[in-house]
Every structure is written in structure tokens, then in C-alpha cells.
Amino acid sequence: MKVLLWTVLAACFAANVFLGLVAPDGATRIVLSCLTGLGVLVSGAGLWFLRDRRAD
């Protein structure tokens, strides 16, 4: 599960950077940027909740 979340995080981050550099301005860019940003946030939150909570 963690591997999938890391993959989604990296893919969405890379896609967001790519869209910021290449995609034309307009509604399509805004929607795709929001979707990739949401993917980054959701996968980051998933990784946060799945982390090991060891009390040392």
C-alpha cells in the first residue's frame, strides 16, 4: 500500500510540474493542476496515517 501511495505522490508531483511548464493557460490547466495537487495531498495524508508510530 505504501509503495502505491509513494508512486501516486511522485507521479502527481511530476505531472503538476510538467503541466506548469508545458500546458497552455486556461481552464484545462487549472483543472488538471487542481487534480494533481489533490492527488499529492491525498497520497501524502495516506502516507502520514500509515507511518510507524513507535514511542522511543
Helices and strands as residue ranges (DSSP letters): H 2-22, H 27-49
